[in-house]
């Protein structure tokens, strides 16, 4: 099973510090949570989309919205909700994966943030298909199997080895930016991969070599500031569509493989 997972914030109980209405404001007519659901729903390769919510009330509020897209909601533990160390994706994502694996056999996990909304309808399928091609037999491959979308920029923290197509380590060379919005990983190696990723640049860190999937720079906008919201809105409208036009693009893509 291929699962696509993201964590999301309760915009009413626990709003973003820098963009307070980020998880309640409409982005091209829909919330960021709904655009995540739509992008997963449009994918041929994704079997299940999951949102890790902050509390049961958050789940109850989102349930009517996500039901139409077949998205599963998880409510993370109360102590995780209140812990400031869980503001980023790692802890909630690892917890969510462990919960899912109690009842599901997951072979590939796709990870994104709802605040990375500029995802073309076909992007998940392209990356998952490329990942499967590279990791055709994960049981016999050593090390964490990860593929991350990337694009050249001056804001990188990973050195890109052009010959192997892998990122080698966190160093000063600026040849490839890792877009934290999209990547696929063989889930049996997920924790190993996350530990490697978290330790990049630290003395004695083990080598970490994710595959890089080339994407256009406009897909990497991560909304943390107000100006990034404006930038994401612009690129989304320019490349995917405005409002209902964008929704139709996802519907048309889904219909293209359902036929």
N, C-alpha and C positions, 0 to 999 in steps of 0.2 A: 504493500500500500504506500502511496505517495501522499504525504501530509504537508500542508502549508500552514505555518503557524506565525502568529504575531501576538505581542502583548498590546494592550490598550489601556488608556487611563480613564478613570471615572471623571469626566469633565465637570460634573456638578459637585461631587464631594471632594475631589482632589484635583483641582485644575492645574494646568501647566503654570509654572512660575513666570516664564518669559512671554508666553502667548496664552493668557488665561482662558480664552474661549476656543483654543485650538481643537478640542475634541467635541465641541458642540456647534461651532460655526459651520455653515455650509460652504463647501468647496465645489464650485461648479454645480450647485444645486443639491449636493449630497454631502453627508459627513465623510470624514476620512475613513472611519470604520466601514461605512457602506462601500466606498471605492475599493477597499481591500477585499471585501466580500465579492464584489462584482468581478474583480480581476481574477480571483480564484475560481469563481463560478464559470467564467469564460474559458478556462484552461481545459484542454483535453487530457493532460497528463495528471493533474491533481485529482486525487480521489476524495480527499477530505480537507476542508479549511477549518482552522481552529483559532479562536481569539481567547487569550488568557486575560480575564477581567480581574478587577481589583476586589470585588466584594459581591455578595449575593444580590444586593439591590442593583448593582451595575448590570449583572446578568439579566435580571428581570426587566430592566429598562431596554436592553438591547435585543432581547429575544424576539419581539415582533418584527424587528427590522431584519434580522439575520435568517429567520425561518425561510423566507422566500428564496434564499440562496443556498440553503442546506448547510449552513455553517454551525459548527459545534462551539459552545461557550463553556469555559472552565472558570470557576471562581477560586482564586488562589487563597491560601490559608490566611487567617486574620493576622498572624504575626508577620507574615511576609508583606501584607498590605501596609502595615505601619512602619516597617523597617526602611530607613532612608537608603540602605545599601541596595535595596531592590528597585530603585528608581530606573535603573537601566535594564536591558533585556535579558542578560545572562541568567540570573537566578530564576525569574518567572518562567523563562523558556525551558530551562532544565527541569524545573518542577513539572511543567505542563507535559513535557515529553515522557517523564516517568509515569505520570498519571495515565497517559494514553497507552503506554506500553503494557499496562496491567491487563488490557483487554484487546489490544490490537497488535498485529504484526506489521511493523513499519519498516520499510526498506529504504526509503529516501525521505528526508525532511527538507523542506524549503523554508527559509527563514527570511522575514522581512519586518519592517516597521510600518504601521499604518501612516506614520508621518513621512513616508516616502511614497507619495501617491502617483508620481509620474511614471507609470508602468504601462507600456504599450500592451494591447491585448495578447499578443503572441509571445511576450518576453518569457513567461514561465515555461512554456512548452519548449522554446529554443534552448534554454539553459538546462532543463531537465534532460532533454534528448542528448545534448552534448555531454552532460555528466554521465549518463548511462553508457555512452560510447566510450568514454575514457575509463570508467570504472566498471568494466563489463563483468569482472569477477572479484568483488570486494573481499571475499573470504581469503584470497591469496595475495592481497596487496598489503604491504607493511605501511604503517603510519596512518595518520588521519586522512580520510578521503573527503576533500572539500573542494568545491568550485565556487569562486566568488566573481561577481561581475565587476569589471574594472574599465577605466578609461584614462588615457594620458592626461596628466595635469601637474601643476606645481605643488599640490597639496598632499602629496603621498607620504606614507610611512613604510611602504614596502618596496624593496628593490625587485625589479622584474627581470628575470633571466630569459632573454628572448629565445635562446636556443631550446630550452626545455619547456617554455611556456608557463613556468611556475614562478610564484613569488618566493623569494628566499629568506629574507629577514628584514627586521626593521632597521634601516640604515638611512644615510643622508641622501643617497641617490634618488632622483625624482623622476621615475620613468613610468609609473603606473599607480593610479589612485584606486583604492579599494572602495567600491560603492557598497556601503553597509546595508543597502536596501534589498539586495537580492542575492541569495546563494543557496546551493543545494548540497546536502551532505548525506552520506550513508550513515544512518542513525546508530548502528552499533559502535561507531567511532566518534559519536557526537561529543561526549565529554572529553575525550582525549583532544579532539580538535579545539574545543573551547578553551581548555587549559593552555594549549600551545598559543592560541590567539591572544589570550589575556597576558601571557608572559613575554610577548614580543618586545625586544629592546632591553630586557632585563639581563644583568650579568648571569652567564651560565644557562641562558634559555636554550631549550632544545630547538633544532631546526624545524621550521614550519613551512610547508611547501604547497599551498593551495593552488589549484588550477585557476587560471584567470579567463573569464569569458568576456570578450570585448563588447561594450555597449556604448551608446551615444552619451556624451557628457550630460545632456539635459535630463537623463533618467535618474541621475544621482542626487537630485535635490532633496535634502533632509530638513524638514521644517523644525527649527529650534528658535528662530527669531522671526519677527514680523516681516522683515524684508525677504526672508526665505519663503514665507507663505505667498507673497506677491510673485516671487520668481517661479515658484511651483505652479501657481495659477496660470502664469503666462505660458510656460512651456507645455503644460497640460492642454491648454486651449489651442496652442499653435500646432502641436503634433498629434494629439488624440481627438480633440474636439471641445466645443463649448457646451456644457450642460447636457441636454438630451441628445445632442449630436455625439457626444462622447459615449454616453450610455449605448447608443445605437451601434457604435463601433465595436463594443464588446459583444453585444448581441449578435451582430453580423459575423464576428469571428467565431463565436460558439456555433452558430448555424452552419458555418463553412465546414466544420468537422463532424457535426451531427448528421448531415445529409448523407 
